[in-house]
Amino acid sequence: MSEYPFPDPVVEIADVQELARDVVVIPNRDVDLVPNIGVIGGTHSVLVVDTGLGPRNAETVLAFASEYANGRRLYLTTTHFHPEHAFGARVFAGEATYLVNTAQAEDLAVKGEGYLAMFRQLGEPVARALEGTGIPVPDSTYDGTRELDLGGRVVLLRPTGRAHSKGDQVVTVPDAGVLFTGDLAEAGQFAIFPWFPPHDTDVSGIRWIEVVERLVGERPRVVVPGHGAVGDTGLLTQVRDYLVELRDETWARRDSAVPEETIAEEVRALMVQRHPEWRLPEWVERGVGCLCAEWSGPRDQGRSR
């Protein structure tokens, strides 16, 4: 098992941020494999967004959400199927109704066990967090936008289609101008490309750019990324611009028939030079691999956003 070089992936109920009336986020404190977790309230129900990694983290989140709800009905949704976002959902069984889009439910069923095995090899703290984990099965699935009435507040659960994963969805609180993106956006780090051929190649850099472009156009007041500090529309713009430059620098070299290994080395060095303050540059190479696979030849010269 690998040495795990990061702090233990533990959700802590500390520095909870109020984003709007009855909308809070449990921040990830820039700890790897800890997501930002949302809790959104209405007059009769409360929605939790993401669970943390494994049962113990989910128990912490459920305890906080139950106290916050103070007798209101609980719902749970997850932004996508990756373990730190969804693999605590079984803890909520009998306490909350678990809702996800159909594509995410398929990801859980088809890829869940493989990701569980992969994450257990990341290091002892991760394996410990995943002890007793089972792949969750949603209580309800949907296609298209799901309007969830919490009482005096409707929250929108919107699948985006293939981008960071096949089953991504965003969660919007329209009356508060708050958007939860999951890993479609990160703050202070390079975009996570789960490009693991041949086992998982559903990430799409091209589609990801299109999705974030649409979200930029909505101009949310508050953007809660999957990981990192809460921001605003500027965070989405930053993510889009990075994905565009990653695509363009990769494809320019691909057009010139440069070997993929060389492209990855050159583009990583360039991205680190341009964004020296960002964390986790190892994701650049996986982004290059994805975008090389999506390259369609020199006729793409002159492309624009």
C-alpha positions in Angstrom: 0.0 0.0 0.0 1.3 3.5 -0.9 2.4 6.0 1.7 -0.3 8.6 2.0 1.4 12.1 2.0 -1.6 14.2 2.9 -3.6 14.9 6.1 -6.1 12.2 7.0 -9.3 12.6 4.9 -11.5 13.5 7.8 -14.6 15.7 7.7 -14.5 18.2 10.6 -17.5 20.3 11.6 -15.5 23.4 11.9 -15.7 26.9 10.4 -19.1 26.1 8.9 -19.9 28.9 6.5 -23.4 30.4 6.1 -23.8 31.2 2.4 -27.4 32.5 2.5 -30.4 32.1 4.7 -30.6 28.4 5.6 -27.7 27.4 3.3 -24.4 26.4 4.8 -21.3 24.6 3.7 -19.0 22.4 5.8 -15.6 23.4 4.2 -13.0 20.9 3.2 -10.2 23.0 4.7 -8.0 22.2 1.7 -7.7 18.6 2.8 -7.4 16.1 0.0 -10.3 13.6 -0.4 -12.5 15.8 1.7 -15.2 17.6 -0.3 -17.1 20.7 0.5 -20.4 19.5 1.9 -23.6 21.5 1.5 -26.7 21.6 3.8 -29.7 23.5 2.3 -32.9 24.1 4.3 -36.6 24.9 3.6 -39.5 25.0 5.9 -40.2 21.3 6.0 -37.1 19.6 4.5 -33.3 19.8 4.3 -31.0 18.6 1.5 -27.4 17.4 2.1 -25.0 17.6 -0.8 -22.2 15.0 -0.7 -21.2 12.7 2.2 -17.5 12.6 2.7 -15.3 9.5 2.3 -16.7 6.4 3.9 -19.0 5.6 6.8 -17.3 7.5 9.6 -17.2 10.7 7.7 -20.8 10.2 6.7 -21.9 9.6 10.3 -20.3 13.0 11.2 -22.2 14.7 8.3 -25.5 13.0 9.2 -25.2 14.0 12.8 -24.7 17.6 11.8 -27.5 17.6 9.3 -29.9 16.0 11.7 -29.2 18.6 14.3 -29.4 21.3 11.7 -32.7 20.0 10.4 -34.3 20.0 13.8 -37.1 17.6 12.9 -37.3 18.5 9.2 -37.2 15.7 6.6 -33.8 14.9 5.2 -32.8 14.4 1.6 -29.3 13.5 0.3 -27.8 14.0 -3.2 -24.3 13.6 -4.5 -22.6 15.6 -7.2 -21.0 12.5 -8.8 -20.1 9.0 -7.9 -16.5 9.3 -6.7 -15.8 7.9 -3.3 -15.2 11.1 -1.2 -18.5 12.5 -2.6 -20.8 9.5 -2.5 -19.4 6.5 -0.7 -20.9 7.4 2.6 -24.5 7.4 1.4 -25.4 4.1 2.9 -25.1 5.7 6.4 -28.1 7.9 5.5 -30.3 4.9 4.7 -33.5 5.1 6.8 -32.6 8.7 7.8 -32.7 10.5 4.4 -34.0 9.9 0.9 -31.1 9.5 -1.5 -31.7 11.1 -4.9 -29.3 11.1 -7.9 -29.5 11.4 -11.7 -29.7 8.2 -13.7 -26.2 8.4 -15.2 -24.7 8.8 -11.7 -26.6 5.8 -10.5 -25.2 3.8 -13.4 -21.7 5.0 -12.5 -22.1 3.8 -8.9 -23.4 0.4 -10.1 -20.8 -0.2 -12.8 -17.7 1.5 -11.5 -18.2 1.7 -7.7 -16.4 -1.5 -6.7 -13.5 -0.7 -9.0 -13.1 2.8 -7.4 -13.5 1.4 -4.0 -10.6 -1.0 -4.6 -8.5 1.7 -6.2 -9.0 4.2 -3.3 -8.2 1.5 -0.7 -4.7 1.3 -2.3 -4.0 5.0 -1.9 -2.8 4.7 1.7 -3.7 3.5 5.1 -5.7 6.6 6.2 -7.9 6.2 3.1 -8.3 2.5 3.6 -9.3 3.1 7.2 -11.8 5.7 6.2 -13.4 3.2 3.8 -13.7 0.4 6.3 -17.2 -1.0 6.1 -18.1 0.9 2.9 -20.6 -0.6 0.6 -21.6 0.9 -2.8 -24.8 2.9 -2.2 -28.0 2.4 -4.1 -30.1 5.5 -4.6 -33.7 5.6 -3.4 -34.8 7.6 -6.4 -33.3 8.5 -9.8 -34.3 11.0 -12.5 -33.4 12.3 -15.9 -33.4 16.0 -16.6 -33.8 18.6 -14.0 -35.3 17.5 -10.7 -37.0 20.3 -8.8 -36.9 19.4 -5.1 -39.3 21.4 -2.9 -37.9 21.9 0.6 -40.8 24.1 1.6 -40.7 27.7 0.5 -37.5 26.9 -1.4 -37.1 24.8 -4.6 -33.6 23.4 -5.2 -32.6 22.3 -8.7 -30.7 19.1 -9.2 -29.3 19.3 -12.8 -27.3 16.6 -14.6 -24.8 18.2 -16.9 -23.9 15.2 -19.1 -20.4 13.8 -19.5 -17.7 16.1 -18.3 -15.6 15.3 -15.1 -17.5 12.1 -15.1 -20.5 10.6 -17.0 -22.9 11.3 -14.2 -22.0 14.8 -13.0 -24.7 17.0 -11.7 -24.9 20.5 -10.2 -27.1 21.7 -7.4 -28.6 25.2 -7.6 -30.4 27.2 -5.0 -32.0 29.8 -7.2 -33.4 32.1 -4.5 -30.0 32.4 -2.9 -27.8 32.4 -6.1 -25.8 29.5 -4.8 -24.3 26.8 -7.0 -22.7 23.5 -5.9 -20.5 22.2 -8.7 -18.8 19.1 -7.4 -15.6 18.5 -9.1 -16.5 20.4 -12.2 -14.8 23.2 -10.4 -11.9 23.2 -7.9 -10.3 26.2 -6.2 -6.5 26.5 -5.8 -5.7 23.3 -7.6 -5.4 21.8 -11.1 -8.6 20.2 -12.5 -9.1 16.5 -11.6 -9.1 14.4 -14.7 -10.0 10.8 -13.8 -8.5 9.5 -17.0 -7.6 5.8 -16.2 -7.6 3.9 -19.5 -8.7 1.3 -20.1 -10.8 1.2 -16.9 -12.4 4.6 -17.0 -12.3 7.1 -19.9 -15.6 8.8 -19.4 -14.0 12.2 -18.5 -14.3 14.6 -21.5 -12.2 17.8 -21.6 -14.2 19.1 -24.5 -17.6 18.6 -22.8 -16.2 19.9 -19.5 -15.4 23.3 -21.2 -18.9 23.5 -22.6 -20.5 22.7 -19.3 -18.5 25.3 -17.4 -19.1 27.9 -20.1 -22.8 27.4 -19.6 -22.4 27.8 -15.8 -20.4 31.0 -16.3 -23.3 32.4 -18.3 -25.7 31.8 -15.3 -23.5 34.2 -13.1 -24.2 32.6 -9.7 -23.6 34.8 -6.7 -21.8 32.0 -4.8 -19.9 29.0 -6.2 -19.1 26.0 -4.0 -16.4 24.0 -5.7 -15.9 20.3 -5.1 -12.6 21.2 -3.2 -11.1 24.4 -2.1 -12.4 27.8 -1.1 -15.9 29.0 -1.9 -15.9 31.7 -4.6 -18.1 33.4 -7.2 -18.5 33.4 -11.0 -14.9 34.3 -11.2 -14.0 30.8 -10.0 -15.9 29.3 -12.9 -14.2 31.6 -15.3 -10.8 30.6 -14.0 -11.7 26.9 -14.4 -12.9 27.4 -17.9 -9.9 29.4 -18.9 -7.5 26.8 -17.5 -9.3 24.0 -19.3 -9.2 25.9 -22.6 -5.4 26.6 -22.2 -4.8 23.0 -21.3 -6.7 21.9 -24.5 -5.0 24.4 -26.7 -1.5 23.7 -25.5 -2.1 20.0 -25.8 -3.7 20.1 -29.2 -1.0 22.5 -30.6 1.6 19.9 -29.8 -0.6 17.0 -31.0 -1.1 18.8 -34.3 2.7 18.8 -34.6 2.9 15.0 -34.0 4.8 15.4 -30.8 4.7 12.1 -28.7 2.2 12.1 -25.9 4.8 11.6 -23.3 6.6 14.7 -24.5 3.4 16.6 -24.6 2.6 15.7 -21.0 6.0 16.8 -19.8 5.9 20.1 -21.7 2.4 21.0 -20.9 2.8 20.2 -17.2 5.9 22.4 -17.0 4.0 25.2 -18.7 0.9 24.9 -16.5 2.9 24.9 -13.3 4.8 28.0 -14.6 1.5 29.8 -15.3 -0.2 28.7 -12.1 2.6 28.3 -9.5 0.3 28.6 -6.5 -2.0 25.7 -7.5 -1.8 22.3 -5.9 -1.8 18.7 -7.4 0.0 19.3 -10.7 0.0 15.5 -11.3 -3.5 15.9 -12.7 -2.1 17.9 -15.6 -0.7 14.7 -17.3 -4.0 12.9 -17.0 -5.7 15.9 -18.5 -3.3 15.8 -21.4 -4.0 12.1 -21.9 -7.7 12.8 -22.1 -7.4 15.7 -24.5 -5.0 13.8 -26.7 -7.6 11.1 -27.0 -10.2 13.8 -27.9 -7.9 15.5 -30.5 -9.4 15.1 -34.0 -6.5 16.3 -36.2 -4.9 19.4 -37.6 -8.2 20.6 -39.0 -9.0 21.9 -35.5 -6.4 24.7 -36.0 -7.9 28.1 -35.3 -10.4 26.8 -32.8 -11.9 29.2 -30.3 -13.7 28.9 -27.0 
